[in-house]
Amino acid sequence: MSKIVVIGANHAGTATINTILDNYEGNEVVAFDGNSNISFLGCGMALWIGNQISGPDGLFYQTKEQFEQKGATVHMECPVERVDFDAKVVYAKDKDGIEYAEPYDKLVLATGSLPIIPKFEGGDLENIQQVKLFQNAQEVVNKLKDSSIKTVAVVGAGYIGVELAEAFQRNGRHTLLVDMAPTCMANNFDPEFCDRMAKNLADNGIECHFGEGVDHFEGTDGKVSKIVTNKGAYDVDMVCVCIGFKPNNALVAQSGMELFANGAIVVDRHQQTSIPDVYAVGDCATIFNNGLDGAPGYIALASNAVRSGIVAGHNICGTDIQTPGVQGSSGICIFDLKMVSTGLTESAAKRAGVEVLTTTVTDCQKAPFIEHDNPDTTIKIVYDKATRAILGAQLASTYDMSGNINMFSLAVAKKVTIDELALLDIFFLPHFNAPYNYMTVAALQAE
Ligand SMILES: Cc1cc2nc3c(=O)[nH]c(=O)nc-3n(C[C@H](O)[C@H](O)[C@H](O)COP(=O)(O)OP(=O)(O)OC[C@H]3O[C@@H](n4cnc5c(N)ncnc54)[C@H](O)[C@@H]3O)c2cc1C
């Protein structure tokens, strides 16, 4: 029987709490969250703004009441202000000023991440929006009811910025996408894939300004009216800043807890921090990156957050489970172009000093005699030059080939070689793929 306190009850915290409550009896679980809602799926934000779903109701999967029915105590709108790690007490204050001093046997830090917002001149003008919380999305949706908002600039062309650019365009707004990098989504894909997505965005009317850094914003009547970059100035009515996220480590900054280079809380394979009985999960913590041979890294994804919560929940309750690490698998679908990736890109391998070879194939998705709905798919596989272990893969198509990436995710995790892939039993049915399918061909033609 332990008293377990969880700080942050979004995806990682929710997974931890549910793992504890669903699998173990007799523990006391107390959760604190500074927000008024739980489990908002940020991935649905762009779909909501772009009117691809009718509203936000389906973007939540967990409530405070569901936790309480299972026996947890949940304090919402009750930010934790500090933790005494020596005395093992959490101090919080809710919106009505009620203060809590909650002792714990085990503590879970699930405080997530915060948007990186540089201090641009003019950055506090009205209609410069952040994108993280349900409330941020709600505000954008409400403001878009104003038809005088005609032009929106999205700053940051990572996968969230690209999704939002599509959303504003679908919402009928003229949309600019600005990034200082020479292309979009350069963290997830190699340039040939990024360029295909950039062309797709431009073909669908989005004004891409890549290789341009934002200098400042200008306003009229307190509202943003211009975005000024190192290359030009553009009239806008709204700006969404999404240039990345940083781990929220505010509660541990002075604790002496071991932190990663970007401030993420360093955890071991049990999600345990460097302070005994304190665990960290989700976006506030490091993960083990199998693309880089299991090295600690930072990949902020809900998919990782949930799994880290499961691992922590079991370990806290006495079941020894080690995280297998992650491959950073991700996907995106923009104006029908689907792109998925896992593990290392060739560019990331170069940055990390890993010597790799690659093999790329573009072929029709299905058997060549299938006359309809048979677009080309491109696959690129990255593998280690010395060991020939597959380190990563990327695919792009208008066909939904996304499931393939999960096989490559497992291949990276299990260090499958490119030669083993060449002779792997991959099923064939003309409706889905070709007898000499592009995965087999890419592996067979590998150097
Ligand atoms: C627009 C958008 C789209 C995304 N799309 C995807 C996607 O398609 N796929 C994917 O895998 N991931 C996606 N992500 C990333 C994903 O949302 C995050 O990885 C995920 O939210 C991390 O969950 P978390 O619980 O670790 O942290 P967070 O979601 O950041 O939650 C942290 C929680 O801690 C609470 N908290 C913080 N400090 C305190 C404190 N002192 N006291 C009390 N409570 C506190 C916060 O209120 C919050 O509820 C997207 C993110 C965004 C913003």
The ligand as an ORCA input file, in Angstrom:
! r2SCAN-3c Opt
* xyz 0 1
  C      -1.122     20.723    -31.803
  C      -0.485     19.460    -31.322
  C      -0.595     18.308    -32.085
  C       0.007     17.125    -31.652
  N      -0.143     15.993    -32.415
  C       0.386     14.814    -31.973
  C       0.192     13.612    -32.719
  O      -0.452     13.604    -33.774
  N       0.742     12.473    -32.238
  C       1.447     12.426    -31.059
  O       1.902     11.349    -30.649
  N       1.656     13.568    -30.335
  C       1.143     14.743    -30.763
  N       1.339     15.903    -30.045
  C       2.212     15.861    -28.835
  C       1.425     15.446    -27.607
  O       0.289     16.261    -27.437
  C       2.315     15.526    -26.382
  O       3.425     14.688    -26.594
  C       1.523     15.071    -25.153
  O       0.556     16.014    -24.835
  C       2.444     14.844    -23.959
  O       1.657     14.448    -22.884
  P       2.112     14.723    -21.394
  O       1.013     14.209    -20.534
  O       3.482     14.225    -21.186
  O       2.237     16.301    -21.271
  P       1.170     17.536    -21.471
  O       0.192     17.133    -22.495
  O       2.025     18.679    -21.687
  O       0.456     17.554    -20.070
  C       1.086     17.993    -18.897
  C       0.025     18.244    -17.838
  O       0.664     18.645    -16.649
  C      -0.047     19.695    -16.039
  N       0.899     20.454    -15.209
  C       2.074     21.023    -15.577
  N       2.677     21.596    -14.530
  C       1.872     21.397    -13.460
  C       1.944     21.756    -12.098
  N       2.963     22.452    -11.590
  N       0.917     21.385    -11.288
  C      -0.130     20.683    -11.765
  N      -0.252     20.325    -13.052
  C       0.738     20.665    -13.894
  C      -0.588     20.480    -17.221
  O      -1.720     21.266    -16.846
  C      -0.953     19.352    -18.204
  O      -2.270     18.911    -18.032
  C       0.747     17.101    -30.447
  C       0.867     18.272    -29.689
  C       0.253     19.434    -30.112
  C       0.383     20.665    -29.272
*
